[in-house]
């Protein structure tokens, strides 16, 4: 860790899109084994959307600045 405190391990899974991830999570197969994870580990599960190939941090920062500016007028 460079900053903060990481409490443990990470499991990263990639899906083609959010719909596929939600389908996996809701599947009978995963729901059948979900209690094993939930009852035997302190864990969180999050879904994170990917970004497109034209995404840049600078562009996103500009969008945030523009939104703040627009909201203040």
C-alpha positions in Angstrom: 0.0 0.0 0.0 1.2 3.5 -0.8 -1.7 5.3 0.9 -4.4 4.1 3.2 -4.9 0.6 4.5 -6.0 -2.2 2.3 -7.8 -4.8 4.3 -7.1 -7.9 2.2 -7.1 -9.5 -1.2 -8.7 -8.5 -4.4 -10.5 -10.6 -6.9 -11.0 -8.9 -10.3 -13.4 -10.3 -12.9 -14.0 -8.8 -16.3 -17.2 -9.0 -18.2 -18.1 -7.6 -21.7 -20.5 -5.1 -20.2 -22.6 -4.4 -17.0 -25.5 -6.4 -18.3 -23.3 -9.5 -18.5 -22.0 -8.9 -15.0 -25.5 -8.5 -13.6 -26.6 -11.7 -15.5 -23.7 -13.6 -13.8 -24.5 -12.2 -10.4 -28.2 -13.1 -10.7 -27.5 -16.5 -12.2 -28.8 -19.6 -10.4 -25.3 -21.0 -10.4 -23.7 -18.0 -8.6 -26.7 -17.5 -6.2 -26.3 -21.2 -5.2 -22.7 -20.5 -4.0 -23.1 -17.0 -2.8 -23.9 -18.0 0.8 -20.5 -19.7 1.0 -18.7 -16.4 0.3 -21.1 -14.3 2.3 -21.0 -16.6 5.4 -17.2 -17.3 5.3 -15.6 -14.0 4.3 -15.8 -10.3 5.2 -16.1 -9.0 1.7 -17.7 -6.5 -0.6 -18.7 -6.9 -4.2 -18.9 -3.9 -6.5 -19.5 -3.5 -10.2 -17.4 -0.8 -11.9 -18.2 0.4 -15.4 -15.3 0.6 -17.8 -14.4 3.6 -19.8 -14.3 4.1 -23.6 -11.2 4.2 -25.7 -11.5 8.0 -26.0 -11.6 8.6 -22.2 -8.8 10.8 -20.7 -8.4 12.0 -17.1 -7.8 15.5 -18.4 -11.1 15.4 -20.4 -13.0 14.1 -17.4 -11.5 16.7 -15.2 -12.6 19.4 -17.7 -16.2 18.0 -17.7 -16.2 18.2 -13.9 -14.9 21.8 -14.0 -17.5 22.7 -16.6 -20.3 21.2 -14.5 -19.2 23.0 -11.4 -19.0 26.3 -13.3 -22.5 25.8 -14.8 -24.0 24.9 -11.4 -22.6 28.1 -9.8 -24.3 30.4 -12.3 
